[in-house]
Amino acid sequence: MERNGDGRVLVLMFLFALWLLAFGYSFVAYTTTEATGDGFVRGVNRVGAFFGWQGVAGLLAIAIWGVGRRWPKGSPVRRMSLIPIGLALLLVAGVVGVIVWARFQ
């Protein structure tokens, strides 16, 4: 006998696990990728690997947020579904902040 909402819980747990893998692997990919290129662009491929996996994690974060919105407002599940998208927004804000800071130096 399945309770109402058990399928949503499994979908959310599966998406959360995939997000955690993609988010964590972005750091592993950055540290384990061999730097290629010469001069100024040496190692840009490492940054590309990091942001590529962060992009995957960001798409999964949007999916988690969408599934989490189906729970009542203020519920722990709904608040927990905001963590991945919050981290993605912090990353975007950090990158924009570094670009603006570098622009005015």
Secondary structure by P-SEA (a helix, b strand, c coil): ccccaaaaaaaaaaaaaaaaaaaaaaaaaaaaccccccccccaaaaaaaaaaaaaaaaaaaaaaaaaacccccccaaaaaaaaaaaaaaaaaaaaaaaaaaaaac
